[in-house]
C-alpha cells in the first residue's frame, strides 16, 4: 500500500472510518514519545460495540459464532442477538464479582463459546483480558497470573487432549497457589470432570448466568490507547512477557485488514483454526470477523480428530468462504493424503490463508493441487497483531489476481517500512542476501503499544536507533527478492553456524520436504568439535512409503548436498514416528537441541510428549551406534 507510506496519517484517517467512534479522535498519530505511538489519540471507542452492538440493526439473526467440537461432537450456533445477550450476562456477572475498568481478567478456557464471550464481555466493560492457552499446565499458568495480577480468573472444569479430559480447574487451583494470588474464580462446568468449589472464592458460571441473563450492560467508552488485552509470548523475547495491545488502533487495524487483505464481506463465514489462546485466535477468531459483520467458526480439537476430514466437512456444512490456518496443521493433514479433501464439497471456499510459521514450497504446491484453491501465506507475530507481509487474493479491483511466489508471503502490508539488514554492519542487504528483518519507524496501528508494565524492556528488547530512525527488530531472518517480495527464513535462533557459514534450518527442511517419502521434518543444529555445529534432520516418513530406512537417509542427505552444498548436508538423518510439539502444533526444536547436546530433559507436561521424546532419544542413540551414512560429515 504505497499510500500508507506516502501519507500515513491520511491513509489511517480514512481506514478509521471502517469502525464507529463514540468521540472522534483529535489526531491520527501522536509519536512525540517515539517509538511509543498513540494512534487515534483522543478518540473514544469500544471493541465490543464494534463487534456486536452496531450490527444488531441489520444482522441480529445472522450467525455470529459457530462453535464445533471434534471432542464432544456438539455444535452451538449463536446469532448476533444471542451472542449480544450472552456477552451482557457475562459482563454483568463480572461486575457483580467486582471487576472494574482497567482490571485484568485471566481467561483459561478451551475452544468453546464462553471463551469468546468472556473476551467480548471484558471489552464491553473496559477490563483487560489475558487469555492463556489451555494447553499450558500449572507452572506456566502461574507465571502469567503473577504478572497480570487478575481481579478475576475464568476456567472450565476440563478440556481435552488427545481425546482425554484434562483438569483445567485443578491446574487453576495449583497455579493460583503457586502465584500466591487471591481472586474470584468463575468456573464453566462442562460436566467432564468432578470439581469442588472453594467457599468464598469459586463461583459456578451457570448460576451467575441465570441470574444475569437479560441484563443490559452499557459499553464503556475507552480512550483509543486504553489496553484491550495482554497476551503472553516467549516467541521473540525468551521469557514470557505480556504484549499489550491498545483499543482504537487494534480495531482499525483489524477492520482494514479484513477489507484490504482478506477481502472479506459481511455475511460470509470465516474459519480460523487457531486456539483463542494465541494471537491469531484473538484477531481473526473473534474480533476481526465480528467487526466485519461475518460469521466466525471456532473448532475444539485436533485437525485429525475424529479424522482428517473433520475441518473440511465443516467448510462444506457452514459454507466457509475464508479459512485461516497454519502450515503445521496442513503438514499434519498432508500425511493423510488427498482423501480427506475429496470427501467434502469445498465449492464455497474462496481461499486458504496460512500463518504462524514459514510455508515451504512443497507443502504449498501440494495443498493448492489437492484443494484446487489458492493458498496464501502471511507473515506476522504476536507483537504485530495482524499480518506484516502478505498479499490479498486479487488487486483492489477484486478481479486481477496478484503475482504470488511460492515460498514468499509477498509484500509488506499497509504501514510497514520493512528492511533486511546485515547482522554485523546494520546496513541494508542486497537483493538475495540473507539478513535480519526490521521495520523502520513507529509501528502501524494494532501493534503492541508496550510490554505490560515493562516500558524499559519494550525499548531494550525490540528497538534500536540509527541514522535518525527507530528500527523494530523482528528477530527473523529474511531475504529481499527483486520486486520487493520478501522470503522469511525463520527465527534468528533457528540459524546454525557450520564451519563459519550460517545456514537457515528452514532452507534445509524445504529440500527434504520436496521428497515424496517425507511427511514432516525438523532440522536442528548439533554441537560439533570441529565445525561448531552440524545439521541433524529428524524425519517422519510418509505412511505407506516402501523405501528402506538406510536408502531414504542417503537419498535425503544427497538431495541436500546437491541443492545447498556439502556444508548443509545433514550429519544424521533420524527417522522417527512423530515430532515433539506444543499443544498448538509448533515443533519443539529446543527439546531436540537439548537431547542432542546431552542436556537432561526438563519436566514435560504430558505423557504423549514424554513418549515422543523417549522415541526420539532412542532413534538418535541408535543412529549414533550405526556407521555414518556415506558422505555425511
Long-range contacts (C-beta under 8 A, 24 or more apart in sequence): 1-260, 1-413, 1-414, 1-415, 4-414, 4-415, 4-444, 5-415, 5-417, 8-415, 8-444, 11-414, 11-415, 12-39, 12-40, 12-252, 12-415, 12-444, 12-445, 15-252, 15-255, 15-256, 15-414, 15-445, 16-40, 16-43, 16-248, 16-252, 18-252, 18-255, 18-256, 18-259, 19-45, 19-50, 19-251, 19-252, 19-255, 19-291, 20-45, 20-49, 20-50, 20-54, 21-45, 21-248, 22-46, 22-49, 22-221, 23-221, 25-224, 25-248, 29-442, 31-442, 34-441, 34-442, 34-470, 35-442, 35-443, 35-459, 35-463, 35-470, 35-472, 36-442, 36-449, 36-450, 36-455, 37-442, 37-443, 37-449, 38-224, 38-225, 38-246, 38-449, 39-224, 39-225, 39-246, 39-248, 39-249, 39-252, 39-445, 40-224, 40-248, 40-249, 40-252, 40-445, 41-224, 41-225, 42-223, 42-224, 43-223, 43-224, 43-248, 44-221, 44-222, 44-223, 44-224, 45-221, 45-222, 45-224, 45-247, 45-248, 45-251, 46-123, 46-124, 46-126, 46-219, 46-220, 46-221, 46-222, 46-247, 47-120, 47-123, 47-228, 47-247, 47-250, 47-251, 47-287, 47-291, 48-87, 48-120, 48-121, 48-123, 48-124, 48-219, 49-124, 49-219, 50-251, 50-255, 50-291, 51-120, 51-123, 51-286, 51-287, 51-290, 51-291, 52-80, 52-83, 52-84, 52-87, 52-120, 52-290, 53-84, 53-219, 55-80, 55-290, 55-293, 56-80, 56-81, 56-84, 58-293, 59-266, 59-267, 59-293, 62-267, 62-293, 62-295, 63-269, 63-295, 64-290, 64-295, 64-296, 65-113, 65-116, 65-295, 65-296, 65-298, 66-269, 66-295, 66-296, 66-297, 66-298, 66-318, 67-111, 67-112, 67-113, 67-116, 67-298, 67-299, 67-300, 68-297, 68-298, 68-299, 68-300, 68-314, 69-111, 69-112, 69-299, 69-300, 69-301, 70-299, 70-300, 70-301, 70-302, 70-305, 70-306, 70-310, 71-160, 71-163, 71-300, 71-301, 71-305, 72-300, 73-306, 76-113, 78-113, 83-117, 83-120, 85-213, 85-214, 86-113, 86-117, 86-209, 87-117, 87-120, 87-121, 87-124, 88-121, 88-124, 88-212, 88-215, 88-216, 88-217, 89-209, 89-212, 89-213, 89-214, 89-215, 90-114, 90-117, 90-118, 90-120, 90-121, 90-209, 90-212, 91-121, 91-124, 91-125, 91-215, 91-217, 92-212, 92-215, 92-217, 93-186, 93-205, 93-208, 93-209, 93-211, 93-212, 94-121, 94-122, 94-125, 94-127, 94-152, 95-125, 95-217, 96-208, 96-212, 97-152, 97-184, 97-186, 97-203, 97-208, 98-151, 98-152, 98-184, 99-125, 99-127, 99-151, 99-152, 100-125, 100-126, 100-127, 100-151, 101-125, 101-126, 101-127, 101-220, 101-222, 102-126, 102-127, 102-128, 102-226, 102-227, 103-127, 103-128, 103-150, 103-151, 103-152, 104-128, 104-129, 104-130, 104-148, 104-149, 104-150, 104-151, 104-230, 105-129, 105-130, 105-150, 105-151, 105-152, 105-153, 105-154, 106-130, 106-131, 106-132, 106-144, 106-145, 106-148, 106-150, 106-152, 106-153, 106-154, 107-131, 107-132, 107-154, 108-132, 108-134, 108-141, 108-153, 108-154, 108-155, 108-156, 108-168, 108-171, 108-172, 109-134, 109-154, 109-155, 109-156, 109-159, 109-168, 109-188, 109-276, 110-134, 110-156, 110-159, 110-160, 110-168, 110-300, 111-275, 111-276, 111-298, 111-299, 111-300, 111-301, 112-156, 112-188, 112-190, 112-298, 112-300, 113-298, 114-154, 114-156, 114-188, 114-205, 115-276, 116-276, 116-285, 116-286, 116-296, 116-298, 118-154, 119-229, 119-276, 119-282, 119-286, 120-286, 122-229, 123-228, 123-247, 124-217, 124-219, 124-220, 125-217, 125-220, 126-220, 126-222, 126-226, 127-151, 128-227, 128-228, 128-229, 128-230, 129-228, 129-229, 129-230, 130-229, 130-230, 130-231, 130-232, 130-242, 131-229, 131-231, 131-276, 131-277, 131-281, 131-282, 132-232, 132-277, 133-275, 133-277, 133-278, 133-583, 133-584, 134-159, 134-168, 134-275, 134-277, 134-583, 135-161, 135-275, 135-277, 135-582, 135-583, 135-584, 135-605, 136-277, 137-171, 137-605, 138-171, 138-174, 138-175, 138-178, 139-175, 139-178, 140-240, 141-171, 141-172, 141-175, 142-174, 142-175, 142-176, 142-178, 142-179, 143-179, 143-232, 143-240, 144-232, 144-240, 144-242, 145-175, 145-176, 145-179, 145-181, 146-179, 146-180, 146-181, 147-232, 147-240, 147-242, 147-452, 147-453, 148-230, 148-242, 148-452, 149-181, 150-181, 150-183, 151-183, 151-184, 152-183, 152-184, 152-185, 152-186, 153-181, 153-183, 153-184, 153-185, 153-186, 154-185, 154-186, 154-187, 154-188, 154-205, 155-185, 155-186, 155-187, 155-188, 156-187, 156-188, 156-189, 156-190, 156-192, 157-187, 157-188, 157-189, 157-190, 157-191, 157-192, 157-193, 157-194, 157-195, 158-190, 158-192, 158-193, 159-192, 159-300, 160-300, 160-301, 161-583, 161-606, 161-608, 162-302, 162-608, 163-305, 165-192, 165-193, 167-193, 167-195, 169-193, 169-195, 170-195, 173-198, 222-247, 223-247, 223-248, 224-248, 224-249, 225-249, 225-449, 227-449, 227-452, 229-282, 230-452, 231-278, 231-279, 231-282, 231-382, 233-279, 233-382, 233-383, 235-381, 235-382, 235-491, 236-381, 236-382, 236-383, 236-461, 236-462, 236-474, 236-475, 237-457, 237-461, 241-451, 241-452, 241-454, 241-457, 241-461, 242-451, 242-452, 242-453, 242-454, 243-279, 243-382, 243-383, 243-448, 243-451, 243-452, 244-448, 244-449, 244-450, 244-451, 244-452, 245-385, 245-446, 245-448, 245-449, 246-449, 248-445, 249-445, 249-446, 249-447, 249-449, 250-287, 250-385, 250-445, 250-446, 251-287, 251-291, 252-445, 252-446, 253-385, 253-386, 253-444, 253-445, 253-446, 253-447, 254-283, 254-284, 254-287, 254-288, 254-291, 254-385, 254-386, 254-446, 255-288, 255-291, 255-292, 256-414, 257-288, 257-386, 257-387, 257-413, 258-288, 258-289, 258-291, 258-292, 258-294, 259-292, 260-392, 260-396, 260-414, 261-378, 261-387, 261-390, 261-391, 261-392, 261-413, 262-288, 262-322, 262-324, 262-353, 262-392, 263-392, 263-393, 263-394, 263-398, 264-289, 264-292, 264-294, 264-321, 264-322, 265-292, 265-294, 265-321, 266-292, 266-293, 266-294, 267-293, 267-294, 267-295, 268-294, 268-295, 268-321, 268-322, 269-294, 269-295, 269-296, 269-297, 269-318, 269-319, 269-320, 269-321, 269-322, 269-348, 270-294, 270-295, 270-296, 270-297, 270-320, 270-321, 270-322, 270-323, 270-324, 271-296, 271-297, 271-299, 271-311, 271-314, 271-315, 271-318, 271-320, 271-322, 271-323, 271-324, 272-296, 272-297, 272-298, 272-323, 272-324, 272-325, 273-299, 273-303, 273-311, 273-323, 273-324, 273-325, 273-326, 273-329, 274-324, 274-325, 274-326, 274-356, 274-584, 275-584, 277-584, 278-382, 278-584, 279-380, 279-381, 279-382, 279-385, 280-324, 280-326, 280-355, 280-356, 282-385, 283-385, 283-386, 284-324, 303-329, 303-332, 303-333, 304-332, 304-333, 304-336, 307-340, 308-333, 308-336, 308-339, 308-340, 309-339, 309-340, 309-341, 309-343, 309-344, 312-340, 312-341, 312-343, 312-344, 312-346, 313-343, 313-344, 315-344, 315-346, 315-348, 315-349, 316-344, 316-345, 316-346, 316-348, 319-348, 320-348, 320-349, 321-348, 321-349, 321-350, 322-349, 322-350, 322-351, 322-353, 323-349, 323-351, 323-352, 323-353, 324-352, 324-353, 324-354, 324-355, 325-352, 325-353, 325-354, 326-354, 326-355, 326-356, 326-357, 326-585, 327-354, 327-356, 327-357, 327-358, 327-359, 327-360, 327-363, 327-377, 328-356, 328-357, 328-581, 328-585, 328-586, 328-587, 329-585, 330-354, 330-363, 330-367, 331-363, 331-513, 331-519, 331-520, 332-520, 332-585, 334-363, 334-366, 334-367, 334-519, 335-519, 335-520, 335-540, 335-542, 335-543, 338-370, 341-370, 341-371, 346-371, 346-372, 346-373, 349-373, 350-374, 350-393, 351-375, 351-376, 351-393, 352-376, 353-377, 353-378, 353-390, 354-378, 355-379, 355-380, 355-387, 356-586, 357-490, 357-586, 358-488, 358-489, 358-490, 358-506, 359-407, 359-409, 360-407, 360-506, 360-509, 360-510, 360-513, 361-406, 361-407, 361-510, 361-514, 362-510, 362-513, 362-514, 363-513, 364-406, 364-407, 365-406, 374-404, 376-404, 376-409, 376-410, 377-408, 377-409, 377-410, 378-409, 379-409, 379-476, 379-486, 379-488, 381-474, 383-447, 383-448, 383-462, 384-443, 384-446, 384-447, 384-448, 385-446, 385-447, 385-448, 386-413, 386-446, 387-413, 388-412, 388-413, 388-416, 388-418, 388-439, 388-474, 389-413, 389-416, 389-418, 389-486, 389-488, 405-481, 405-485, 405-487, 407-487, 407-510, 408-481, 408-485, 408-486, 408-487, 409-486, 409-488, 410-485, 410-486, 411-484, 411-485, 411-486, 412-484, 412-486, 414-444, 415-443, 415-444, 415-445, 416-443, 416-444, 417-441, 418-486, 419-471, 420-478, 420-479, 420-480, 420-486, 421-471, 426-466, 429-479, 429-480, 431-480, 431-481, 431-482, 432-479, 432-480, 432-481, 432-482, 433-479, 433-480, 434-477, 434-478, 434-479, 434-489, 434-502, 434-504, 435-477, 435-478, 435-479, 435-480, 436-473, 436-474, 436-475, 436-476, 436-477, 436-478, 436-492, 437-474, 437-476, 437-477, 437-478, 437-486, 437-488, 438-471, 438-472, 438-473, 438-474, 439-471, 439-472, 439-474, 440-469, 440-470, 440-471, 440-472, 441-469, 441-470, 442-470, 443-472, 477-504, 494-589, 496-524, 496-525, 496-533, 496-534, 496-535, 497-525, 497-532, 497-533, 498-525, 498-528, 498-531, 498-532, 498-533, 498-534, 498-535, 498-567, 498-568, 499-530, 499-531, 499-532, 499-567, 500-532, 501-567, 503-535, 503-564, 503-567, 503-568, 505-535, 505-589, 507-564, 507-568, 508-535, 508-537, 508-560, 508-564, 508-568, 508-570, 509-537, 511-559, 511-560, 511-563, 511-564, 512-537, 512-539, 512-556, 512-559, 512-560, 514-559, 515-555, 515-556, 515-559, 516-542, 516-545, 517-541, 517-542, 517-545, 517-547, 517-552, 517-555, 518-542, 518-556, 519-543, 520-579, 522-579, 522-587, 522-589, 522-592, 523-570, 524-589, 524-592, 524-593, 524-596, 525-593, 526-571, 526-572, 526-593, 526-596, 526-597, 527-596, 527-597, 528-571, 531-633, 534-570, 534-571, 534-633, 535-568, 535-569, 535-570, 535-571, 536-570, 536-571, 536-572, 536-573, 536-574, 536-596, 536-620, 537-570, 537-572, 537-573, 537-574, 538-574, 538-576, 538-579, 538-592, 538-616, 538-619, 539-573, 539-574, 539-575, 539-576, 540-575, 540-576, 540-577, 540-578, 540-579, 541-575, 549-575, 550-629, 553-629, 554-629, 554-630, 554-631, 557-629, 557-631, 557-632, 558-631, 561-631, 566-633, 567-633, 569-631, 569-632, 569-633, 570-632, 571-628, 571-632, 571-633, 572-620, 572-623, 572-628, 572-629, 572-632, 573-629, 574-616, 574-619, 574-620, 574-623, 575-619, 576-615, 576-616, 576-619, 577-615, 578-612, 578-615, 579-612, 580-609, 580-612, 580-613, 580-616, 581-609, 581-612, 592-616, 595-620, 596-620
